[in-house]
Amino acid sequence: MWFRLAVVALVFLSASCSAKQSDPKVQVYSRNPGEYGKANVLICYVSGFHPPDIVIKLLKNGVEIPGSTQTDLAFEQGWQFHLTKYVDFLPQPGETYTCEVSHMKNTPKSFTWEPDM
């Protein structure tokens, strides 16, 4: 039994080592069309990255929004990973909502939510 586990671990290790580094693709959107003063969900979908060393933050006017939820790390073909982070929010005029992504401890990049208004 331990031999099978060792073989599976070696296969996983060799596959993940052969995968090359890929920068994340980021999409920021809301569950419903953006409407000021109406409760909504801010969603940041990050995909196509490797290795899985990543930090995702949802920000309102540059400050992290408390109470956000992040899905479990999942992988796609070619050992690229994807995650989704989301939080309830109440968009107001003049406020800026962004998703900040830092991959491999690189300088964070910000992606702004654009309301459908």
Buried (B, 14 or more C-beta within 10 A) or exposed (E): EEEEEEEEEEEEEEEEEEBEEBEBEBEBBBEEEBEEEEEBEBBBBBBBBBBBEBEBBBBBEEEEBEEBEBEEEEBEEEBBBBBBBBBEBEBEEEEEBBBBBBBEEEEEBBBEBEBEE
